[in-house]
């Protein structure tokens, strides 16, 4: 492919910026010294650098998230608090969904993780995923490598079809996508059934797909045909009436939220020693779910009633249940009611210090302080954001990834991150009134670093400081003190406001918009 530098289109509504480790091509930059079958160990970009999608495509919010009901009203999930983002950072690869709904993937392609049906191990530039006959209802796309005898005109017609992607997630070495027709497709590694293809069933539905090893191209996930979603009926025939609204991938498993609020999982069962689920299986113990977020070996679910549930491995406290241990069924994270305080409101009467939880004043009954509207999961840590802009973290504290200052201890329960700054602090922007409170509207959790985005469009990073993943200058191997990421100067008098971010294993992706404010 053409590796000449591509100029950033500053007239675009939103621009993608990338930074961090790019040794596998996960930054998608033409300057990456990566070939189809050879990576470049430790190659990185330490500061935000613009990424341009091919074909003149632009990225932007698709706003496919469901609303969260509260006791008083309905909270609209929009802008930075969408339940799903158009950028995805995997452990060693990346993806973006354009405004038109086209899916682009790049980076490490082991097990055909990128869904591009190619033998190339590293894809250094964004490349569009070509879908097949999904519009006509065909349940699997087949492999182009296995179907070279197909009529050329038929191939041309197939490749021109535009499939709109509404949700996408990258796992260890597999991926799941949800289309605007509410159907789920998966590909990549399938040794645990994480691609949703039953390796014991070799019928016409799996023609051309290497079921025993991996799925080379997008293949429809076969949900069981169940009338009451009770889980008692487990037929592998796909029920086309199932409507999927969101997906999430863990290390070796996948999750889907259905339109009715139920959750299904397949692949390695987190927190369990049972055999993997080769087809989607209903998750019991949680209902009315609006979104799920999957870490490496744990899951966080947010319900329409603003409750948070967790299950899976909890050895570092990433379940937020107050004690380490594994759970194979959803457990409510009740500690949120005691620490999710209104740090974004100087009048809330909340006392908090770096590394310590917040305590609610007895006279403060503001429900916004406790209403969770967003959840995220990293490799071994978790996060929740409240309607008031409070950010709470829990799980592994190594490298300061929880944002607790010098405190690297694991947090077994949700603990508020202190985003209050004094007037003398450079992060306060010189606010003469004294203390300034930053309201957090988005968070992205990587392997050992975290990105926070506030209402003013500032991106803050904490965690391990190598390969440039923090996007800013930090002295030392790590930092637990949130610090701002500086985007490159705009050619005019405009400045960049970060809207959302995604954190991978050792790299970061963000979407920023130019503004005169």
N, C-alpha and C positions, 0 to 999 in steps of 0.2 A: 504493500500500500504506500501511498504518497506520505512521506514522513517530513515534508516541509513544514515549518512553523505555520500555525493558523492564527490569524489575527482575531482578537476578541471583538465581538460585536457589542459595543457599549450601548447600542440603541435597543438591545433586547430587554424585554420586561424583567427577566431574571437571567442571571449568569451563574454557571457552575464554577466553583473554585475547588481545587484539590491541593492537598499537601500531605507529607509524610512519606512512608516507604513506598517505593515504586518498582522494586526489584522484579516483580512478576508482571509488570504492566498494568497494575491496578489503578494507577493514576490516569491512564488513558492519554498521556501526553506524547506528542511526536518526538520530543527530545529524549525519551526513554531508550537507553541502549539495550533493548530487549528484542530477541528474534523469536520466530515461531517455536523453536525447540530449545532455546537457551535463555535463562534469566540472568540478571546482573545483580548478584548479592550485595545488599546494603546500599544500592542506589536509592537516593531519596531527594525530595524537594522540601526544604524547611519552612517555606512561607507560602501563603495562598497564591495559587497560579490558575489562571482561567483555563477552562476546558471547553472546547467547542465541539458540539455534536455534528456528525456528518449530515449531508442532505439538507442543510439549512434548517434543521430541526431545532426547536427551542424547548426548554424545560419550564415547567410551571406547575402550580398546585392544581390537582384534579378534584380535590374536595369530595372524596368518596366516602368519608367517614360518617358513621351514624351519630345522631344526637344523643346526648346523655341527659336523662331525665333527672330532675331534682325535685325536692318536695315543693318548691315554689314555682319553678318554671322550667323551661327547656333550655339547656345551654347549647348554643350553636358551636359546633366544632369546626373552626375555620382557621385560615392563615397558618400560624405556627403550631396550632394545637390540633391539626388534622390527625385522625387516627392512623393514617398511613401517609408516607412521604413519597415523592416522585424520584428520590435518590436512595440508593441502597449501597452500603459498604459491607462486603463480606470479609472473611478472614484474610483472603489474598486476592479478591476480585471485587468488581463493582458493577453497578447497573443504574440506568436512568430511564424514566418514562417521559416521553416528550408530551407536549400539549395535545398532539394529535392522537396520543395513546400508543405510539410505537415504542417498543422495548429495545433498548440498547444495552449490551453487556461487553465487558472487557476484563482482562487480567488472567489469572490462573484458570486453566481449562481442564484440569484433571477430571476424569470421569464424565467428560462432556458437561461440566457444571454450567457452562454458558449457553447451552442449548443451540449451538451454532452448527452442529453436525459436521465437525471438522477434526482432522487429526492433529491440528496445531495445539501444543500444550500451553502456549502463552499468546494472548491476544492483546497487543499493546495499544490499540486504538479502538474506540467504541464501534461496535458492529451491530447492525440490526438483526434481531431474531426473526427469522422467516417462518411464519405460521403456514399451516396447510389448509385443510378443509373444515376447520372448526365452525365456520359460518353455516355450512350445510348440515351440521350435526354429526359429522364423522367423529367417532370417539378417540381416534388416534391419528397422528400425522404420518407415521411411518418414517423411514430414514431415506434421505435422498441417495445415500451411498448404496442402499439396498434396492433402489427402484430406478436405476439409470435407464431402464428400458421404457419408462413411462413416456408417453407421447410428449414431444417438445412443446406443443401448443398448450397442452394441459398444464405443464410445469410453469409456463409463462403466466397463465391465468392464475395459478395457485399463488405464485410469488407476488402478484400485484394486489392480493386481497389484504385489506387493512384490518387487523385485529386490535381492538382497543383494550389495553391493559389497565385495569383499575387498581390492582394491588400486586406487589411482587416482593419476594423475600429470598435471600441466599442463605444456605446452610453450610455445613462443613464442606461438602462437595456435591450438593444437590440444590435444586431451586424449585419454587412453586410460584405460579402466577394465577391471578383471577382476572377474567375478562369482564367486559361490561355486560355480557349476557349472564353473569354470575356463575360461570363454570370455572372449575379449578383444573389447572394443568401442571404437570411436574416433569422433571427430567434430572439427569445426573446420577450419582451413586444410588444404588438400590439394594445394597447387600443386607440392609435391615428392613427393607420395604419402605424407606423414607420417600421414594418417588411415587408410592401409591400404586405400583404395578405388582400384582401377585405373580411371583415367579413360578408358582405351581400351575398356573393357567396359561397354556400356550395355544390359544385359539386365534381366530382371525383378528381379534382386537389388538393383538400384540405382534402382528406381522411386521417384520423388519426391525424389531426392537431387541437389543441385546439384554433380555430381561435378567439373566443370571448375574450380569456384571453391573451394567448401568443402562440408563435410558438416554439415547443419544439425541433425541429431539422432543419437543413438547408432546406429552401424552395425557389424555384425560384421566383424572383421578376418579376411580370407580367407587363412588359412595354406595353403601348398602341401601337396598330398597326397603325402607322402613316407613310404615304409615304413621306411627305415633312417636318415632324417635326415642323409643324406650330402650333400644339397644338389644332387645331380646332376639330380633330377627337380624341375622348377619349373612345375607346373600351378597355375592360379589357382583351381581348384575348391577350396572350403574343406574341409579335413579336420577333421571334427567330433571325431575321436579325439584331436586335439591338446589337451593340458591345460596351460593357462597358469597359473602361480602368482604372478607378479609382473610389473609393468610399470614403465617409466620413460620420460619424454619429454625430449628435448633441444630445442634451438632450433627445428629444422625436421626432426626425426626421432623415431622411436619404437623402443623395445626391449622385448622380452618374454623372461622366463625360463620355460622349460617344465619340467614335472614331472620330466623325465629329466635336467635340468641343462644342456640346450643353450640357446643364446641366439639370438634372431632380431632382425633390425633391418629397418626400412623407412623411406623418406623419403630425405633427403639423407644420403649415406654419409660419416660423420665421418672426417676425415683423408684423404679420397680425392677425386680429380678425376673419378671415374667418374660416369655418369648415375645419377640417384636410383633407388632401388629402389621400384617402385610397389606391390609386394606383399612380404610378409615374406621375408627372405633369411637363411639360416643363417650365423652368424658362425663362421668357422673359426679354429682356434688356441686355443680355450678350451673346457673341458668341466667337468662337475660343478659348475656355477655355482649358488650359493645366492641371490645378489642382484646387481642392477646399479643403479648410480646415474649419472644423466646430467647433465652440465653443459651449458653453451650449445653447445659444439662438441666435447666429449670425453666419454668413458665410463669408469667404473671398475667392475670386476666382482670379486666376492668368491666364491671357490670353497668347496666343502665341506671342502677340505683347508687352509683358512685362507690360501690364496694370493691375492694381489691382482694383477689385470691391468688395463692401461689402453690406450686407443687413441683416435685423433682428433687434434685440434689441440693442439700442445704448445709454442706460442710463448712462454708464460710459465712453463713448467716444470710445468704442471698434470698431465702424465702421470707425473711422478716418475721419469723414466728417466735422469736425470743430465745431460741435454743437451736443448736446445730442438729442435723439429722436429715434423713431422706423421707419424703412423703410421696406416695404414689397416687394420692387423690387431693383435689383442691382443698386448701385450708385458708380461712379468711385472715388477712393481715390486719388484725384489730388494733395494732399499735399506732396506726395512722391517726386515730381519733385523739391521741394524746400528744402528738408532736407536730402535726401539720398545721402550723400556726401562720398568722398573717404577717410574715416578715416584710411584705411589700407595703405595709400600712404602718406609718409611724405612730398612729394613734391606737394601735391594736392592743397595747398593754402586754406585749410578749417579750420575755427575756430570753436571750439566746447568746451563746458564745461559740466560737469556732471549735468544732469537735464535740459540742454538747447539744443535747436535744432542747427543744423549745418547750416552755411551760405556758399554758394558757391562763390568762387572768380569769378569775372566777366571774367577773362581771362582763366578760367578752363572750357574747353568744352569736357572733357573726358566723353564719353557716358557711360562708365562702371560704373561711379559713380551713375547713375540714372537707370540702367537696372536691374529691379527686376527679380530674378531667383527662389525665394522660398518664400512661405508664410506659416504661422502657426497661429492657433487660440487656446486660452486657455479658461478657464471658462468665464472670462470677460475682456480679453486683447488679443491683436493681434500683429503680427510681420511680417516683410518683410526683406529679405536679398538681397543685390545687388551683381552684378557680381564682384565688387571690394572688397567685403568682409565687407561692411558696414551693420550694424544691426540697424533697426529702429523699435520702439515700440510705441504702443498707447493703450488707454483704461484705465482700473482701475489701480490706482497707489498704493493702500493700500498694506502694508507690503513690499513695495519696489520691487514688482514683475517686474516692468519695467526696473530695473537696472539704476535708475537715482540718485544714491547716497542717500542722506538724504531726497530727494524730494519724497513725497508720493502722490502728487496731481495727479488727473486723467489727462490724455493727450487726448484732443479731436482731435488732428492731429498727424501724424507720427513724432516722435522725435528720433534723433540718440542717440544710446548708446555709451558712450565714452570708448573705449577700448585702449586708449593710456596711457602708463605708463612711468614715469620718471626712470632714471637709478637707483635712490635710492630706488625705490619701489620694494619689493620682487617679485612682479608679472612681473617685467621687465627681470628677469633672469640675472641681472647684465650686461645688454647691455651697454657697455662703450660709445656708440655713443650718449647717451642722451635719447631721447624719443623712446619708442618702440610701434608700432602699431600692434594690434592683428586683423587679418582678420577672420571674423566669417563665417563659411560655413554651420552651422546647428543650429537650435534652436528648443526647445521643450517647450511648454507652458502648465502648469498644472492648477490646481484650483487656487492656490495662490503662485506658485513659477515658476521659469523659468530656463532652462538649455541652455547654449550656448556652441558650440564646435568650436574651431578655427582650422586654417590650420596646426597647430603644434600638434594637437591631445590632447589639453587640454580642459577639461570640466569645465565650469564656472557656478556657481549657484547664484541666488538671490531669495529673497522672504521670506515667512513666515518660521520661524525657530522652528518647533516642529515636533515630530515624526521622526526626522532624515532625512527629505526629501531633505535637501540641501547637504547631504553627506560630510559635513565638519564642523569644529568647528566654531561656530559663537556666539559671546557674545551678548545676547539680544534676543528679541522675533522675530526680523526680520532684514534683511539687504538689502539695495539697491545697495551695492557695490559688483560688480562681484568678486568672489574669486575662486581659483582653487580647484577641487576635487582631492584628492590623492588616487590613486588606490593602492591595496596591493602590496608589493614587489614581483617581479617575482623570481622564484627559481634560475634562471641563471642571467646573467648580463643584460638581456633585460629589457626594460621598456614598460609600457602599453600606447598606443596611442588610445584615444577615437575616434571612427569614427562617431557615431550617438547616439542620445538619444531620449527617450520618457518620458514625464512627465504626471503622473496621478493626481488623487485628492490629495493624500498625499504620493505618492511614485514615484520613478524614476527608469528607466531601461536604460542601456547603452550597447553599443557594443564596445569592445576594442580589439586591436590587439597588440601582442608582437613584439617589434622591437629593433634593436640594435642601432638605430639612436639617 
